[in-house]
Amino acid sequence: MRKDNFIKLIVCVAAIIALFVVFIRPLAHSIRQGLDLQGGTHVLLEAEDTEIAKVDDDAMQRVVSIMERRINELGLTEPIIQREGERRIIIELPGIKDPDKAIETIGKTAMLEFKDEEGNTLLNGTDLKDAQAAMNQQNNQCVVNLEFSDEGAQKFADATMNNVGRQIAILLDGEILTNPVVREPILGGKAEISGQRDLEEAQHLAVLLRSGALPVKVNIIETRTVGPSLGQDSKDKSEFAFVIGIAAVLVFMVLFYKVSGLIADISLMAYTLILLGVLKGLDATLTLPGVAGIILSIGMAVDANVLIFEHFKEEWRLGKSIRLAMDAGFERAFTTILDSNTTTIIAAFVLFMFGTGTIRGFAITLGLGVVLSMLTAITLTRFLLKLLVNSNLFKNPTVYGADGFMLFVPNSGKAVK
């Protein structure tokens, strides 16, 4: 029975260490990174009341939805789009190569209009069904092919029939894109916008038209660019802080709690892997405050183990056996761990609900970390320690950290101070 427990312990410990060594770096790098770690562009938009449209909650929700469609169709990776207050929207574009063009595209109102020579609006963007960039094979020009809805097709047919030999201007945000002469009625519900310099410009225009017009006027009030080199520097420093923090914790636990501390270190490795795996599964965006949340949650995980081991020392000094003292230590520490972690989770929840941007990222990593640290301390650490105690490998209680800072000799029955 003792041999079986020892074998199980060795297998579990070896598996956790192997998984940690193999997966910790790839897993950490696979989590998408925020603006401060990767570099990119931060844009702050603010909606404005006009005579045509007033800003309200419904309009802001539609603005966010349209911005998401525009950015997704631009092919930008891992964007962050969120409201701030009643009228503002924060957009973060990590790793973007051409911030000026992206800002120009997401900031356009995209109000499409077809007007006759008298300035009367014949159709607008609401009549549009689809817009696609293409190359005109006849003149080798970049164009945007428009397809109207059923109602829009009828409007367009009526407009072209009533304006044969006259110009119908196509305007975007009040600027004329093209002003062609109608040579004959167009009945197929399709049109073409020419005049784009290249295919990329035509694609950007098609994205604007497909995503729809913004319901209210939106102004860009702040742009901030974080260079890739600055982002890499932040990433390197955060990785260094993470490594130093982990190493210091591992050394501290072994020095003060001996074999129990070593078991806690093994559980801490498993906890770190689980936390990063959960963040990856949730498709979370890791920022510098998020890294701080992870490091703080590691401290919380250590704190839980310290509480357990200190209660174990108290129970052993009362004359209980190692096994009974260890069980009592876990039971007595549970209430304290639950109370302290609950207050931290409440604080993280408040930060998430009322915070914005990177503050919410910190709240997520801290909250998840606290929950997972509590589970690993109560379950995994206890499971491994039970295997160790039942294996009867060490008979001296001080080996389990029962007498503070000292060295140990296996099965000698003596502690060496």
C-alpha positions in Angstrom: 0.0 0.0 0.0 2.8 2.4 0.9 4.7 1.5 -2.2 1.6 2.1 -4.4 1.2 5.5 -2.9 4.8 6.4 -3.5 4.5 5.2 -7.2 1.3 7.3 -7.7 3.1 10.3 -6.2 6.1 10.0 -8.4 3.9 9.5 -11.5 1.7 12.6 -10.7 4.7 14.8 -9.9 6.6 13.7 -13.0 3.5 14.3 -15.2 2.9 17.8 -13.8 6.5 18.8 -14.2 6.7 17.4 -17.7 3.5 19.2 -18.8 4.7 22.4 -17.3 8.1 22.3 -19.0 6.6 21.3 -22.4 3.5 23.5 -22.5 4.1 26.6 -20.3 5.9 28.7 -23.0 3.8 27.7 -26.0 0.6 28.2 -24.0 1.6 31.6 -22.7 2.5 32.8 -26.2 -0.7 31.4 -27.8 -2.9 33.7 -25.7 -3.7 36.8 -27.7 -1.9 39.9 -26.5 -3.2 43.4 -26.0 -2.0 46.7 -27.3 0.6 47.3 -24.6 2.3 43.9 -25.3 2.0 43.7 -29.0 2.0 47.3 -30.2 -0.7 48.8 -32.4 -3.2 51.6 -32.4 -5.7 52.9 -29.8 -8.6 55.0 -31.1 -11.2 56.8 -28.9 -14.4 57.8 -30.7 -17.2 60.0 -29.4 -20.7 60.3 -30.8 -22.3 63.7 -31.4 -25.9 64.9 -31.6 -26.9 66.4 -35.0 -30.2 67.8 -36.3 -30.8 64.5 -38.2 -29.9 62.0 -35.4 -29.6 62.1 -31.7 -27.3 59.9 -29.6 -29.1 57.3 -27.5 -28.3 53.8 -26.2 -29.7 52.1 -29.3 -27.7 54.2 -31.7 -24.5 53.5 -29.7 -25.1 49.8 -29.8 -25.6 50.0 -33.6 -22.3 52.0 -33.9 -20.4 49.3 -32.0 -22.0 46.6 -34.2 -21.1 48.4 -37.4 -17.5 49.1 -36.2 -17.1 45.4 -35.4 -18.2 44.5 -38.9 -15.9 47.0 -40.5 -12.9 46.0 -38.6 -13.5 42.3 -39.1 -13.9 42.8 -42.8 -10.6 44.7 -42.9 -8.9 41.5 -41.7 -7.4 43.1 -38.6 -6.5 40.5 -36.0 -7.7 40.5 -32.4 -9.4 43.9 -32.2 -10.9 45.2 -29.0 -14.1 47.3 -29.4 -16.0 48.4 -26.3 -18.1 51.3 -25.0 -16.9 53.7 -22.5 -19.7 55.7 -20.9 -22.7 56.9 -22.8 -21.1 58.4 -25.9 -17.6 57.0 -26.3 -16.2 53.9 -27.9 -12.7 52.5 -27.4 -11.1 50.6 -30.3 -7.7 48.9 -30.0 -6.0 47.4 -33.0 -3.0 45.3 -31.9 -0.3 44.6 -34.5 -1.9 46.9 -37.2 0.6 47.8 -40.0 -1.3 50.8 -41.5 -3.0 52.7 -38.6 -3.9 55.8 -40.7 -5.9 53.8 -43.3 -7.6 51.8 -40.6 -8.6 54.9 -38.6 -9.9 56.5 -41.8 -12.0 53.5 -42.6 -13.5 52.9 -39.1 -14.2 56.6 -38.6 -16.2 57.3 -41.8 -19.9 57.8 -41.4 -20.5 55.9 -44.7 -23.6 57.7 -45.7 -24.2 56.6 -49.3 -26.5 58.7 -51.4 -27.6 58.9 -55.1 -28.6 62.4 -56.1 -29.9 63.9 -59.3 -28.7 67.2 -60.9 -31.1 69.2 -58.7 -29.6 67.6 -55.5 -32.6 65.5 -54.7 -31.7 62.2 -53.0 -33.0 59.3 -55.1 -31.5 56.4 -53.1 -29.4 55.9 -50.0 -27.4 53.2 -48.2 -30.5 51.6 -46.7 -31.4 50.5 -50.3 -28.1 48.6 -50.7 -28.0 44.8 -50.5 -24.3 44.1 -51.3 -21.1 45.8 -52.4 -18.0 44.0 -53.8 -14.7 45.2 -55.2 -13.7 43.9 -58.6 -11.7 44.7 -61.8 -13.6 45.9 -64.8 -12.4 43.7 -67.6 -13.3 46.1 -70.3 -11.2 49.1 -69.2 -9.1 47.3 -66.5 -10.2 49.7 -63.8 -10.9 49.0 -60.1 -14.6 49.3 -59.4 -17.2 48.5 -56.7 -20.2 46.6 -57.9 -23.4 47.4 -56.1 -26.5 45.3 -55.7 -29.7 46.8 -54.5 -32.5 45.3 -52.4 -35.8 44.7 -54.1 -37.1 48.0 -53.1 -33.8 49.7 -53.9 -33.8 48.1 -57.3 -37.2 49.5 -58.1 -36.1 53.0 -56.9 -32.9 52.8 -59.0 -34.8 51.7 -62.1 -37.2 54.7 -61.6 -34.3 57.0 -61.1 -32.4 56.0 -64.2 -35.6 56.0 -66.3 -36.4 59.6 -65.2 -32.8 60.8 -65.7 -31.7 59.5 -69.1 -29.1 61.8 -70.6 -28.5 63.5 -67.2 -26.1 62.9 -64.4 -26.7 60.9 -61.2 -24.1 61.6 -58.6 -23.0 58.9 -56.1 -21.8 60.5 -52.8 -20.2 59.0 -49.7 -20.4 61.2 -46.6 -21.3 64.2 -48.8 -18.3 63.7 -51.1 -18.9 62.8 -54.8 -17.4 59.5 -55.6 -18.5 59.4 -59.2 -21.0 61.5 -61.3 -21.9 59.4 -64.4 -24.3 60.2 -67.2 -27.3 57.9 -67.4 -27.4 56.6 -71.0 -30.3 54.2 -70.6 -32.5 52.9 -67.8 -30.9 50.3 -65.6 -33.4 47.7 -64.6 -31.3 44.9 -63.1 -30.9 46.4 -59.6 -27.1 46.7 -60.0 -24.7 49.6 -60.4 -21.0 50.2 -60.6 -18.8 52.8 -58.8 -15.6 53.6 -60.7 -12.7 55.9 -59.9 -10.8 53.9 -57.3 -7.0 54.1 -57.6 -6.3 50.5 -56.9 -8.1 47.3 -55.7 -7.3 47.9 -52.1 -9.1 51.3 -52.1 -12.0 49.6 -53.8 -12.1 46.9 -51.2 -12.1 49.5 -48.3 -15.0 51.3 -50.0 -16.9 48.0 -50.4 -16.3 47.3 -46.7 -17.8 50.7 -45.7 -20.9 50.2 -47.9 -21.5 46.6 -46.8 -21.2 47.3 -43.1 -23.7 50.1 -43.4 -23.9 53.8 -42.4 -23.4 54.9 -38.9 -26.7 56.0 -37.3 -25.1 59.1 -35.7 -22.1 61.3 -36.3 -18.9 59.9 -34.7 -15.7 61.9 -34.1 -12.2 60.6 -33.5 -11.1 62.5 -30.4 -7.9 60.6 -29.6 -5.5 58.2 -31.4 -2.4 56.7 -29.8 0.1 54.4 -31.4 2.2 51.9 -29.5 5.2 50.8 -31.5 6.1 47.1 -31.8 9.5 47.7 -30.1 7.8 49.3 -27.1 5.3 46.4 -27.0 8.1 43.9 -27.2 10.0 45.6 -24.4 6.9 45.5 -22.2 6.4 41.8 -23.0 10.1 41.0 -22.2 9.8 42.8 -18.8 6.5 41.1 -17.9 8.0 37.7 -18.8 11.1 38.5 -16.6 8.8 39.6 -13.7 6.8 36.4 -14.1 9.8 34.2 -14.0 11.4 36.0 -11.0 8.1 35.9 -9.2 7.6 32.1 -9.8 11.2 31.3 -8.8 11.0 33.3 -5.6 7.8 31.6 -4.6 9.2 28.2 -5.3 12.4 28.8 -3.3 10.4 30.3 -0.4 8.0 27.4 -0.1 10.8 24.8 -0.1 13.0 26.7 2.5 10.1 27.2 4.9 7.9 24.2 4.4 10.3 21.5 3.2 8.6 18.6 1.4 5.2 20.2 1.9 6.5 23.3 0.2 7.8 21.2 -2.6 4.4 19.6 -3.1 2.8 23.1 -3.0 5.3 24.1 -5.8 4.2 21.2 -7.9 0.5 22.2 -7.4 1.5 25.8 -8.3 2.9 24.6 -11.6 -0.4 22.8 -12.3 -2.4 25.9 -11.3 -0.4 28.1 -13.7 -1.0 25.7 -16.6 -4.7 25.5 -15.8 -5.0 29.3 -15.5 -3.3 29.9 -18.9 -5.4 27.1 -20.4 -8.6 28.7 -19.2 -7.6 32.2 -20.5 -6.8 30.6 -23.9 -10.1 28.8 -23.9 -12.0 32.0 -23.1 -10.1 33.8 -25.9 -9.0 36.4 -23.4 -6.7 39.3 -24.3 -3.7 39.4 -22.1 -2.4 42.9 -21.2 0.2 44.2 -18.7 -2.5 44.6 -16.0 -3.6 41.1 -16.8 -0.1 39.8 -16.3 -0.1 41.7 -12.9 -3.4 39.9 -12.1 -1.8 36.5 -12.8 1.2 37.3 -10.7 -1.0 38.5 -7.8 -3.2 35.4 -8.1 -0.1 33.3 -7.8 0.6 35.1 -4.5 -3.0 34.2 -3.4 -2.3 30.6 -4.3 0.8 30.6 -2.1 -1.1 32.3 0.6 -3.7 29.5 0.7 -0.9 26.9 1.0 0.8 28.9 3.8 -2.4 29.0 5.8 -2.8 25.2 5.4 0.7 24.5 6.5 0.7 26.8 9.4 -2.5 25.2 10.7 -0.8 21.8 10.2 2.1 23.0 12.4 -0.3 24.0 15.1 -2.1 20.7 15.1 1.1 18.7 15.2 2.4 20.7 18.2 -0.9 19.7 19.9 0.3 16.1 19.7 -1.5 14.8 16.7 0.1 12.4 14.2 1.3 13.7 10.8 -1.7 12.4 9.0 -4.3 13.7 11.4 -2.5 17.1 11.7 -2.4 17.5 8.0 -6.1 16.7 7.6 -6.9 19.1 10.4 -4.8 21.8 8.8 -6.7 21.6 5.6 -10.1 21.7 7.4 -9.2 24.6 9.6 -7.7 26.6 6.8 -10.6 26.1 4.5 -12.9 28.7 6.1 -10.1 31.3 6.2 -9.2 30.6 2.5 -12.8 30.8 1.4 -13.4 34.1 3.2 -10.3 35.9 1.9 -10.8 34.6 -1.6 -14.5 35.5 -1.6 -13.6 39.1 -0.8 -11.0 39.2 -3.6 -13.5 37.7 -6.0 -16.1 40.4 -5.1 -13.5 43.1 -5.7 -12.6 41.6 -9.0 -16.3 41.4 -10.0 -16.7 45.1 -9.1 -13.7 46.0 -11.2 -15.0 44.0 -14.1 -18.5 45.5 -14.0 -17.5 49.1 -13.6 -14.0 49.2 -15.1 -13.0 49.6 -18.7 -10.3 48.4 -21.0 -7.2 46.9 -19.2 -8.9 47.2 -15.8 -11.4 44.6 -16.8 -8.5 42.4 -18.1 -6.9 42.7 -14.6 -10.2 41.8 -13.0 -10.7 38.7 -15.2 -7.2 37.2 -14.6 -7.3 38.0 -10.8 -10.8 36.5 -10.4 -10.1 33.4 -12.4 -6.7 33.0 -10.7 -8.2 33.2 -7.2 -10.9 30.6 -8.0 -8.4 28.2 -9.5 -5.8 28.7 -6.8 -8.4 27.8 -4.2 -9.4 24.7 -6.0 -5.8 23.5 -6.6 -4.8 24.2 -3.0 -7.8 22.4 -1.5 -7.8 19.4 -4.0 -4.5 18.8 -5.7 -2.1 19.8 -2.9 -4.1 17.8 -0.4 -4.2 14.8 -2.8 -0.4 14.8 -3.3 0.3 15.3 0.4 -1.9 12.4 1.3 0.0 10.2 -1.2 3.3 11.4 0.4 2.2 10.8 4.0 0.7 7.4 3.2 3.8 6.3 1.5 5.6 6.8 4.8 8.7 8.0 3.0 9.5 10.6 5.7 8.8 9.9 9.4 10.2 13.1 10.8 7.4 15.7 11.1 9.8 18.6 10.6 10.4 17.3 7.0 6.8 18.4 6.4 7.6 21.9 7.6 6.4 21.4 11.2 9.3 23.3 12.7 10.0 26.2 10.3 13.3 26.8 8.5 15.6 23.8 8.7 17.1 21.1 6.6 16.0 17.4 6.7 17.3 13.9 6.3 14.9 11.2 5.0 13.9 8.6 7.6 16.6 9.7 10.0 14.1 10.8 12.7 16.4 13.8 13.3 16.0 17.4 12.1 19.2 19.3 11.3 19.0 23.0 12.2 
